[in-house]
């Protein structure tokens, strides 16, 4: 396949139509700086051959930066000389067309028919050669290279045969080992089955087994800790050789600087800014002494400010709680006195009103005997008696009126004014009850209202029945009824007079009682009741006041007062004295605190003065010792030592930023004493292998520990007999499956080994012959054939030098350039083999030869020139000199990407 033209409408950075049509059919050279589009061209070739992945423009990494789509057309010629065109487009779904002289195919997003013998993954790993692919070979085992190049084709999707067999062997050994040593599944299952069968008889030994298992776990934990420590030591050993040399140089520099120090121990005890320090100490001494003198003067002033308490002051302060208590009570007594006066006034007013009201109603003047009689009156009983008397009077009047009507039909019935007056009076009484908020007056008013309404209704009824009551029989009946009512009236009058006995109300008043009779009596009774309550209240207040006054007088007598001080003012004066004394005591306390603080400050200042003076004299003495008695010379030596020490500290700080520096320095010194300084690659490799062995051993210990912990857990659970038998059945089934799996793994390993050997026998010779030919060209004839030989550890690669008969084993000690050339030769031979009898797909070199010297570069270009006879090679570079070299050597012209 030879690509001769790209028409790019949208792909990656190419957002406008771009045509690249001067593509050489043998070697296509693309030149451009970083981000110019070289990688974009390679991915365009891959998309041209295999379609889009992912198959949506929104998620494709090379969707147009501007239009969010992909579209391109590639013109090429197949190996049989036929022209063909491929057009691909990616929008919401991929589209693809393959057009040649013979056919027109809708390939959608599938690979080209002529490139399907190579997968996209293999093309990406094998046909794309970058400089890092050659660098990555360094340090790898050659058998891994042989597997990847000659068996796995370098794809991450295909694992090497050796890795697969190794994994199968590891899986097999987890299940079964012919030697019977170590731990494996069948052995563990059989062991557990035996243990379960014996568990019924060996229940008594569980605790002992648990103890031994726990002891073994402790031993394993101890061993694992030792292993971890050993791993840390090995890791440190691998890093030492990278750190020791620069550390050694810094240590030597430190020793040189230290040799220039003068009286280091003495000068090290002096601060670097000693000049400023001495001046500062002088100034500090002056300030401290000045401040101390000021505090001593202030102390004298504060001691003179203190107030001296008298014996009376002490007595007042001693009785502080009682004084405050009596002061609070004084306000209460004053309020109580005012309350007593108000109650007395209310009593006098009420008595005056009683005299007035009783004078209008009673036949005698008001006195205590009458007052006592009013206290005995029951309002309800009196109301019943008065209502009964009035009802009899009312009925008697009605009957007499009825009699008069019967005796003469000309009698004219008129409405009594009493009823009208009752209605008016009831409204007035009810209004008074609401104003005074007195329920009794309200009830009386309601009774009068009912009386007036009843009389009015009787008047209407009598007038209506006047014409129907004129017979003589009815008149006799009325006379009898009047007689009965008169007798009842006499009885009710007697009962009412007896009930009011002792109250000077005349009989005439009772016989002619009006609607105000009952309200007047009730009103006087209410005033009597209120007067009694006020007198009781006054008695309580007087008793309380006298008790408090007596206690207060007894307390106040122990204090001295001026003769002009009133009794009422003594408590207030005493309270004022107490408040004043408390303020003075509090002032004394504050002064005492200030005195204590000032004394502390003076003490602190004296200590500071002493400490500062000692420091000042010490510095002077040290400077004299350093300067041989000369302070100025001592200052110069100190300054010089400080500069040297600063440099030393900077270097040592850099050193001690390195982890584990103390041990590294110790090892450097030990190596210098023993004249050992060896850190070879061989020792590093041995250490790595040993580290892997330790890791494996640690895993085995952890597996054993997990098994022991599981065993302890099982033993601790104490299964019943039926549970043990059920567990045995499960384990026997698992053992049977494990044996079947072991047999399958053995069979699978043998099949893979046979297939691998068959592949190598059929394919490796031709690949190696082609690789030898390319290796001979690229090395300028220094090396020739390439061989594979089997050893116990696996296959090894052998190369034959031109002047030697016996092939030489390829090891890591070969030069980097030789290994890169060998790897390139093997890659190219493998590509030839993969394309054998198929379409030769283009190969891409991305900065592959940029680091090679002129001799190797010329040989490699010679090989590329020969190789390009059978396939098209794309070379990408950002180096102008490399592009010039390729143009002149291969006779091609560069395609510049911008």
Secondary structure, DSSP 8 states (H G I E B T S, - for coil): -EEEEEEEEEBTTB-S-EEE----SSEEEEE--TTSSHHHHHHHHHHHHH--SSSSTTT-TTS-TTTS-EEEEEEEE-TTS-EEEEEEEESSSEEEEEEESS-EEE-TTS--GGGTTS-HHHIIIIIEEEHHHHHTTTT--HHHHHHIIIIITT-TTS--HHHHHHHHHHHHHHH--TT--S--HHHHHHHHHHHHHHHTT-GGGHHHHHHHHHHHHHHHHHHHHHHHHHHHHHHHHHHHHHHHHHHHHHHHHHHHHHHT-SSHHHHHTS-TTHHHHHHHHHHHHHHHHHHHHHHHHHHHHHHHT-----HHHHHHHHTHHHHHHHHHHHHHHHHHHHHHHHHHHHHHHHHHHHHHHHHHH-SS---HHHHHHHHH--HHHHHHHHHHHHHHHHHHHHHHHHHHHHH-TT------HHHHHHHHHHHHHHHHHHHHT-HHHHHHHHHHHHHHHHHHHHHHHHHHTGGG---HHHHHHHHHHHHHHHHHHHHHHHHHHHHTTTS---HHHHHT--THHHHHHHHHHHHHHHHHHHHHHHHHHHHHHHHHHHHHHHHHTTS---TT--HHHHHHHHHHHHHHHHHHHHHHHHHHHHHHHHHHHHHHHHHHHHHHHHHHHHHHHHHHHHTTT-HHHHHHHHHHHHHHHHHHHHHHHHHHTSTTHHHHHHHHHHHHHHT-----HHHHHHHHHHHHHHHHHHHHHHHHHHHHHHHHHHHHH---HHHHHHHHHHHHHHHHHHHHHHHHHHHHHHHHHHHHHHHIIIIIHHHHHHHHHHHHHHTTTSEEEEEEEEETTEEEEEEEETT-SS-EE--TTS-HHHHHHHHHHHHHHHHHHHTTTS----EEEESTTTT--HHHHHHHHHHHHHHTTTS-EEEEE--HHHHHHHHHHH----EE--
